[in-house]
């Protein structure tokens, strides 16, 4: 016959063991919650880099995150098992202690314990140290995923069947383009102060090489220095030497009819061979064959073409073959690194800030350049220059003094010559 003291001692040990089991289960729940957050928030780029350096745990993290559905399913299964078991043990312990009120007390108590110590606390720590946490838990989670795979596969099958019955079968999710993801990361780090504006602009420009066309960065034909190949050789040589440009297009009969490109280095070599006699120089023999490219060529395509042909200069034409302007390798590089000027370049920035926060801008300045310089979002689909954007938005050729407001910007015409807007004032949104 068991004595009352033995019953009390047995009850005490049973209570202690139950409380210890509840604490252990809460710790396991915290481990699952923190692991879920860490493995989903860990930097993929850093993990791949560490894996390449031979880190085995980083390799395991990459393997786990390749199949996120299986990973999350296994963690949730384990987490729910320990939470439910902990709640059941807490209820049984409280029934022995307080009787009928045990269910309500256990519900409130376990909700607070799970919320604070098994959810918020571990997830907060994991989100602050995702990479280190993910590396630490990856071996245990890897074993758990393998052990629970049969149960997780069965759960996934039941879920898919239920969704199919409800008419919500699997649909192809719109995944973010890699370039868009990189743009978002760069912008985010720039806002947080980790990436300077110059670096942000350079990285962004590299990602936009496929979206920007040569027509947006080319030098318009109105500003291109050209020479008549039928002029006397001495006059051509003198004009070429007086020019700031290394390469000069040559035309015959009509300025649209480009028949060659004169390179300053070729000209210097030819003069040296001809003992400096410019009058007897054969310009046709010195000129190089012109290279024409469509205005719809992307900067990436043009950059690759420059590299293949080992060329730095191309003439841009529209769909009808009419000359639109010229594009150089330097133009493309400037889109990435910013303006590149040497001792022969004339400084023509085209943008002057005004005291009231507005800008005086030349009409020939490109929209792409303004967006890049001031982080504006002016559309560049219908026009490449700011003057073209104003004409497109106004649906007319505006006169001096006209003011327009669209895209949240205010445009005022300051100078116009014939059918061309030379200068305008732009007031950006506050």
VEXDREN-2710 file (C-alpha; in Angstrom, 1 decimal):
% VEXDREN-2710
k/r/px/py/pz
1/UNK/0.0/0.0/0.0
2/UNK/1.4/3.4/-1.1
3/UNK/1.8/6.0/1.6
4/UNK/0.5/9.6/1.2
5/UNK/4.1/10.9/1.3
6/UNK/5.0/8.7/-1.7
7/UNK/2.0/10.0/-3.6
8/UNK/3.0/13.6/-3.0
9/UNK/6.6/12.9/-4.0
10/UNK/5.4/11.1/-7.2
11/UNK/3.1/14.1/-8.0
12/UNK/6.0/16.5/-7.4
13/UNK/8.4/14.7/-9.7
14/UNK/5.6/14.4/-12.4
15/UNK/5.0/18.1/-12.1
16/UNK/8.7/19.0/-12.3
17/UNK/9.2/16.7/-15.3
18/UNK/6.2/18.2/-17.1
19/UNK/7.4/21.8/-16.5
20/UNK/10.9/20.8/-17.7
21/UNK/9.3/19.3/-20.8
22/UNK/7.3/22.5/-21.5
23/UNK/10.5/24.6/-21.2
24/UNK/12.3/22.2/-23.5
25/UNK/9.5/22.3/-26.1
26/UNK/9.4/26.2/-25.9
27/UNK/13.2/26.2/-26.6
28/UNK/12.6/23.9/-29.6
29/UNK/9.9/26.2/-30.8
30/UNK/12.2/29.2/-30.5
31/UNK/14.8/27.2/-32.5
32/UNK/12.4/26.5/-35.3
33/UNK/11.1/30.0/-35.5
34/UNK/14.6/31.5/-35.5
35/UNK/15.8/29.0/-38.1
36/UNK/12.9/29.8/-40.4
37/UNK/13.7/33.5/-40.3
38/UNK/17.4/33.1/-40.6
39/UNK/17.3/30.7/-43.6
40/UNK/14.9/32.9/-45.5
41/UNK/16.7/36.1/-44.7
42/UNK/20.3/35.0/-45.2
43/UNK/22.1/36.7/-48.1
44/UNK/22.2/34.3/-51.1
45/UNK/25.1/36.2/-52.6
46/UNK/27.2/35.9/-49.5
47/UNK/26.3/32.2/-49.0
48/UNK/27.3/31.4/-52.6
49/UNK/30.6/33.3/-52.1
50/UNK/31.3/31.4/-48.9
51/UNK/30.5/28.1/-50.6
52/UNK/33.0/28.9/-53.4
53/UNK/35.6/29.4/-50.7
54/UNK/34.9/25.9/-49.4
55/UNK/32.5/26.5/-46.5
56/UNK/30.5/23.3/-46.1
57/UNK/27.8/24.9/-43.9
58/UNK/27.2/27.6/-46.6
59/UNK/26.8/24.8/-49.1
60/UNK/24.2/23.2/-46.9
61/UNK/22.3/26.5/-46.5
62/UNK/22.2/26.9/-50.3
63/UNK/20.9/23.4/-50.7
64/UNK/18.2/24.0/-48.1
65/UNK/17.0/27.3/-49.7
66/UNK/16.9/25.8/-53.2
67/UNK/13.6/24.1/-52.2
68/UNK/12.0/26.6/-49.9
69/UNK/8.6/24.9/-49.9
70/UNK/10.1/21.7/-48.5
71/UNK/12.2/23.7/-46.0
72/UNK/9.3/25.9/-44.7
73/UNK/7.0/22.8/-44.6
74/UNK/9.5/20.9/-42.5
75/UNK/10.1/23.7/-40.1
76/UNK/6.4/24.5/-39.7
77/UNK/5.6/20.8/-39.1
78/UNK/8.2/20.6/-36.3
79/UNK/7.2/24.0/-34.9
80/UNK/3.5/23.1/-34.7
81/UNK/4.2/19.7/-33.2
82/UNK/6.2/21.1/-30.3
83/UNK/3.8/24.0/-29.7
84/UNK/0.8/21.8/-29.6
85/UNK/2.5/19.3/-27.3
86/UNK/3.7/22.1/-25.0
87/UNK/0.1/23.5/-24.8
88/UNK/-1.3/20.0/-24.0
89/UNK/1.3/19.5/-21.2
90/UNK/0.6/22.9/-19.7
91/UNK/-3.1/22.2/-19.7
92/UNK/-2.6/18.8/-18.0
93/UNK/-0.4/20.4/-15.3
94/UNK/-2.8/23.2/-14.6
95/UNK/-5.7/20.8/-14.4
96/UNK/-3.9/19.0/-11.6
97/UNK/-3.2/22.4/-9.9
98/UNK/-6.3/24.6/-10.4
99/UNK/-9.0/22.3/-11.7
100/UNK/-11.7/23.5/-14.2
101/UNK/-10.1/26.9/-14.9
102/UNK/-7.0/25.2/-16.3
103/UNK/-8.0/25.5/-20.0
104/UNK/-8.4/29.3/-19.9
105/UNK/-5.3/29.9/-17.9
106/UNK/-3.2/27.5/-20.1
107/UNK/-4.5/29.3/-23.2
108/UNK/-3.5/32.8/-22.0
109/UNK/-0.2/31.6/-20.4
110/UNK/1.0/29.5/-23.4
111/UNK/0.0/32.3/-25.9
112/UNK/2.2/34.8/-24.0
113/UNK/5.1/32.4/-23.6
114/UNK/5.0/31.2/-27.3
115/UNK/4.6/34.8/-28.6
116/UNK/7.4/36.3/-26.6
117/UNK/10.0/33.6/-26.1
118/UNK/9.3/31.3/-29.1
119/UNK/8.4/33.8/-31.8
120/UNK/9.3/37.4/-31.3
121/UNK/12.6/37.0/-29.4
122/UNK/14.2/34.3/-31.7
123/UNK/13.0/35.9/-34.9
124/UNK/14.3/39.3/-33.8
125/UNK/17.7/37.9/-33.1
126/UNK/17.7/35.9/-36.4
127/UNK/16.7/38.9/-38.5
128/UNK/19.6/40.8/-36.9
129/UNK/22.1/38.0/-37.5
130/UNK/20.7/36.0/-40.4
131/UNK/23.9/34.7/-41.9
132/UNK/25.5/33.6/-38.7
133/UNK/22.3/32.0/-37.4
134/UNK/21.7/30.2/-40.7
135/UNK/25.2/28.7/-40.8
136/UNK/24.8/27.6/-37.2
137/UNK/21.4/25.8/-37.6
138/UNK/21.9/24.4/-41.1
139/UNK/23.2/20.9/-40.0
140/UNK/20.3/20.3/-37.6
141/UNK/17.7/21.7/-40.0
142/UNK/19.2/19.6/-42.9
143/UNK/18.7/16.5/-40.8
144/UNK/15.1/17.6/-39.8
145/UNK/14.2/18.2/-43.5
146/UNK/15.4/14.7/-44.5
147/UNK/13.6/13.1/-41.5
148/UNK/10.3/14.8/-42.1
149/UNK/10.3/14.7/-45.9
150/UNK/7.7/11.8/-46.2
151/UNK/5.2/13.7/-43.9
152/UNK/5.9/17.0/-45.7
153/UNK/5.4/15.5/-49.1
154/UNK/2.1/14.0/-48.0
155/UNK/1.0/17.4/-46.6
156/UNK/2.0/19.2/-49.8
157/UNK/-0.1/16.6/-51.8
158/UNK/-3.1/17.2/-49.7
159/UNK/-2.8/21.0/-50.0
160/UNK/-2.4/20.8/-53.8
161/UNK/-5.5/18.6/-54.0
162/UNK/-7.5/20.9/-51.8
163/UNK/-6.5/23.9/-54.0
164/UNK/-7.4/22.1/-57.2
165/UNK/-10.8/21.3/-55.8
166/UNK/-11.3/24.9/-54.8
167/UNK/-10.3/26.0/-58.4
168/UNK/-7.1/27.6/-57.2
169/UNK/-4.5/25.4/-58.8
170/UNK/-0.9/26.4/-59.1
171/UNK/-0.3/29.4/-61.3
172/UNK/2.9/30.8/-62.6
173/UNK/3.9/33.6/-60.3
174/UNK/5.4/36.6/-61.8
175/UNK/9.0/36.5/-60.7
176/UNK/11.0/39.7/-60.5
177/UNK/13.6/40.1/-63.1
178/UNK/17.1/39.8/-61.9
179/UNK/18.0/43.3/-63.1
180/UNK/15.0/44.7/-61.3
181/UNK/16.0/42.9/-58.1
182/UNK/19.5/44.3/-58.4
183/UNK/18.1/47.8/-59.0
184/UNK/16.0/47.5/-55.9
185/UNK/18.9/46.3/-53.8
186/UNK/21.1/49.2/-55.0
187/UNK/18.4/51.8/-54.3
188/UNK/17.8/50.3/-50.9
189/UNK/21.5/50.4/-49.9
190/UNK/21.7/53.9/-51.3
191/UNK/18.9/55.1/-49.1
192/UNK/20.5/53.4/-46.1
193/UNK/23.8/55.2/-46.8
194/UNK/25.7/52.1/-47.8
195/UNK/26.1/53.1/-51.5
196/UNK/27.1/56.5/-52.7
197/UNK/25.1/58.3/-55.4
198/UNK/28.0/58.0/-57.9
199/UNK/28.2/54.3/-57.4
200/UNK/24.4/54.0/-57.5
201/UNK/24.4/55.8/-60.8
202/UNK/27.2/53.7/-62.3
203/UNK/25.6/50.4/-61.2
204/UNK/22.2/51.5/-62.4
205/UNK/23.5/52.6/-65.8
206/UNK/25.1/49.2/-66.3
207/UNK/21.8/47.5/-65.7
208/UNK/20.1/49.9/-68.1
209/UNK/22.3/49.3/-71.1
210/UNK/19.6/47.1/-72.6
211/UNK/16.9/49.7/-72.1
212/UNK/18.7/52.8/-73.5
213/UNK/19.1/53.3/-77.2
214/UNK/21.8/55.1/-79.1
215/UNK/19.2/57.7/-80.2
216/UNK/19.0/58.8/-76.5
217/UNK/22.7/59.5/-76.1
218/UNK/23.9/60.4/-79.6
219/UNK/25.2/63.8/-80.7
220/UNK/22.5/65.2/-82.9
221/UNK/23.5/65.9/-86.5
222/UNK/22.9/69.6/-86.0
223/UNK/25.9/69.6/-83.6
224/UNK/28.1/67.3/-85.7
225/UNK/31.1/68.8/-87.5
226/UNK/31.2/67.6/-91.1
227/UNK/33.4/68.5/-94.1
228/UNK/32.8/68.4/-97.9
229/UNK/35.1/65.8/-99.3
230/UNK/35.2/67.7/-102.6
231/UNK/36.7/70.8/-101.0
232/UNK/40.4/71.4/-101.7
233/UNK/42.6/69.1/-99.6
234/UNK/44.4/72.0/-98.0
235/UNK/41.0/73.4/-96.8
236/UNK/40.0/70.0/-95.4
237/UNK/43.3/69.6/-93.5
238/UNK/43.1/73.1/-92.0
239/UNK/39.5/72.6/-90.9
240/UNK/40.3/69.2/-89.4
241/UNK/43.3/70.6/-87.5
242/UNK/41.2/73.4/-86.1
243/UNK/38.5/71.0/-84.9
244/UNK/38.3/69.6/-81.4
245/UNK/37.1/66.3/-82.8
246/UNK/39.3/63.3/-83.6
247/UNK/36.9/61.9/-86.2
248/UNK/35.1/64.0/-88.7
249/UNK/32.4/62.7/-91.2
250/UNK/32.9/63.6/-94.9
251/UNK/30.0/64.2/-97.2
252/UNK/29.6/64.6/-101.0
253/UNK/26.8/66.5/-102.8
254/UNK/24.6/66.5/-99.8
255/UNK/25.3/66.7/-96.1
256/UNK/23.1/63.6/-95.6
257/UNK/25.4/61.6/-98.0
258/UNK/28.3/60.6/-95.7
259/UNK/31.0/58.9/-97.8
260/UNK/33.8/58.6/-95.3
261/UNK/35.2/59.5/-91.9
262/UNK/38.5/61.4/-91.5
263/UNK/40.6/60.3/-88.5
264/UNK/43.1/62.8/-87.1
265/UNK/45.8/60.2/-86.6
266/UNK/45.3/58.9/-90.2
267/UNK/45.6/62.5/-91.4
268/UNK/48.8/63.1/-89.5
269/UNK/50.4/60.0/-90.8
270/UNK/49.4/60.8/-94.4
271/UNK/50.8/64.3/-94.0
272/UNK/54.1/62.9/-92.7
273/UNK/54.4/60.6/-95.7
274/UNK/53.6/63.5/-98.0
275/UNK/56.3/65.6/-96.5
276/UNK/53.7/67.9/-95.0
277/UNK/52.2/68.9/-98.3
278/UNK/48.5/69.3/-97.6
279/UNK/47.6/70.6/-101.1
280/UNK/48.5/67.3/-102.9
281/UNK/47.0/65.0/-100.3
282/UNK/44.4/62.4/-101.5
283/UNK/41.6/62.8/-98.9
284/UNK/39.7/59.8/-100.4
285/UNK/42.6/57.5/-99.7
286/UNK/43.0/58.7/-96.1
287/UNK/39.3/58.6/-95.2
288/UNK/37.8/55.5/-93.6
289/UNK/34.6/53.8/-94.6
290/UNK/31.6/55.1/-92.6
291/UNK/29.8/52.7/-90.3
292/UNK/26.0/53.2/-90.0
293/UNK/23.9/51.8/-87.1
294/UNK/20.1/52.0/-86.5
295/UNK/18.9/54.5/-83.9
296/UNK/17.0/51.7/-82.2
297/UNK/20.3/49.8/-81.3
298/UNK/20.6/49.4/-77.5
299/UNK/23.7/50.6/-75.7
300/UNK/24.7/47.0/-74.8
301/UNK/24.4/45.9/-78.5
302/UNK/26.4/49.0/-79.6
303/UNK/29.1/48.5/-77.0
304/UNK/29.5/44.9/-78.1
305/UNK/29.6/46.0/-81.7
306/UNK/32.3/48.5/-80.9
307/UNK/34.4/45.8/-79.2
308/UNK/34.0/43.4/-82.1
309/UNK/34.9/45.9/-84.8
310/UNK/37.5/47.6/-82.6
311/UNK/35.9/50.9/-83.5
312/UNK/35.0/54.0/-81.5
313/UNK/32.7/55.9/-83.9
314/UNK/29.4/55.2/-85.7
315/UNK/26.9/57.2/-87.6
316/UNK/23.3/56.8/-86.4
317/UNK/20.4/56.6/-89.0
318/UNK/16.7/56.2/-88.7
319/UNK/14.5/53.6/-90.4
320/UNK/14.5/55.6/-93.7
321/UNK/18.3/55.8/-93.7
322/UNK/18.4/59.5/-92.9
323/UNK/21.3/60.7/-90.8
324/UNK/20.3/61.4/-87.1
325/UNK/23.7/61.9/-85.5
326/UNK/26.8/60.1/-84.3
327/UNK/27.6/57.9/-81.3
328/UNK/31.0/57.1/-79.9
329/UNK/32.4/54.6/-77.5
330/UNK/33.1/57.5/-75.1
331/UNK/29.3/58.4/-75.2
332/UNK/28.5/54.9/-73.9
333/UNK/31.2/55.0/-71.3
334/UNK/29.9/58.3/-70.1
335/UNK/26.5/56.8/-69.5
336/UNK/28.2/54.5/-67.0
337/UNK/30.9/56.6/-65.3
338/UNK/29.6/60.1/-66.0
339/UNK/31.1/62.9/-68.1
340/UNK/34.6/62.3/-69.5
341/UNK/36.3/65.6/-70.5
342/UNK/39.8/66.2/-71.9
343/UNK/41.7/69.3/-72.7
344/UNK/40.1/69.6/-76.1
345/UNK/36.5/69.2/-75.0
346/UNK/34.3/72.3/-74.9
347/UNK/32.3/72.6/-71.7
348/UNK/28.7/72.6/-72.6
349/UNK/26.8/71.3/-69.6
350/UNK/23.5/72.6/-70.7
351/UNK/22.0/72.8/-67.2
352/UNK/22.2/75.8/-64.8
353/UNK/20.5/75.7/-61.4
354/UNK/18.6/78.8/-60.4
355/UNK/18.2/80.3/-56.9
356/UNK/14.5/79.3/-56.7
357/UNK/15.2/75.6/-57.1
358/UNK/14.4/75.5/-60.8
359/UNK/16.8/74.8/-63.6
360/UNK/17.6/76.6/-66.9
361/UNK/18.1/73.8/-69.5
362/UNK/19.1/73.7/-73.1
363/UNK/16.5/72.1/-75.3
364/UNK/19.1/69.6/-76.7
365/UNK/19.8/68.1/-73.2
366/UNK/18.5/64.5/-73.2
367/UNK/15.8/63.3/-70.8
368/UNK/18.0/60.3/-69.8
369/UNK/20.8/62.7/-68.7
370/UNK/18.4/64.8/-66.6
371/UNK/16.9/61.7/-65.0
372/UNK/20.3/60.3/-64.2
373/UNK/21.7/63.6/-62.8
374/UNK/18.7/64.6/-60.6
375/UNK/17.0/61.3/-60.0
376/UNK/13.9/62.5/-61.9
377/UNK/11.4/60.1/-63.6
378/UNK/10.6/62.0/-66.8
379/UNK/9.3/59.6/-69.5
380/UNK/11.7/59.0/-72.4
381/UNK/9.4/56.9/-74.6
382/UNK/8.1/59.6/-76.9
383/UNK/11.2/61.9/-77.1
384/UNK/14.9/61.8/-76.3
385/UNK/15.5/65.5/-75.6
386/UNK/13.8/67.7/-73.1
387/UNK/12.6/70.0/-75.9
388/UNK/11.0/67.0/-77.6
389/UNK/9.3/66.1/-74.4
390/UNK/7.7/69.6/-74.1
391/UNK/6.6/69.6/-77.7
392/UNK/5.1/66.1/-77.3
393/UNK/3.3/67.1/-74.1
394/UNK/2.1/70.4/-75.4
395/UNK/0.9/69.0/-78.7
396/UNK/2.1/72.1/-80.4
397/UNK/5.2/74.2/-81.0
398/UNK/5.0/76.6/-78.0
399/UNK/6.0/80.3/-78.1
400/UNK/8.4/82.1/-75.7
401/UNK/6.8/82.6/-72.3
402/UNK/4.4/79.7/-72.5
403/UNK/4.2/77.6/-69.4
404/UNK/3.1/74.0/-69.2
405/UNK/2.7/71.5/-66.4
406/UNK/2.8/67.8/-66.8
407/UNK/4.5/64.8/-65.1
408/UNK/4.4/67.0/-62.0
409/UNK/7.0/69.3/-63.5
410/UNK/6.6/72.9/-64.7
411/UNK/8.1/73.9/-68.1
412/UNK/8.5/77.5/-69.2
413/UNK/9.8/78.4/-72.7
414/UNK/12.7/80.9/-72.5
415/UNK/14.2/80.9/-76.0
416/UNK/13.0/79.6/-79.4
417/UNK/14.6/79.9/-82.8
418/UNK/12.4/79.1/-85.8
419/UNK/11.0/75.6/-85.0
420/UNK/13.5/74.7/-82.3
421/UNK/13.2/75.3/-78.5
422/UNK/16.7/76.4/-77.4
423/UNK/16.2/77.1/-73.7
424/UNK/13.6/76.4/-71.1
425/UNK/13.1/76.6/-67.4
426/UNK/12.2/73.4/-65.5
427/UNK/10.7/73.5/-62.0
428/UNK/10.6/70.0/-60.4
429/UNK/8.0/68.9/-57.9
430/UNK/8.7/69.9/-54.3
END
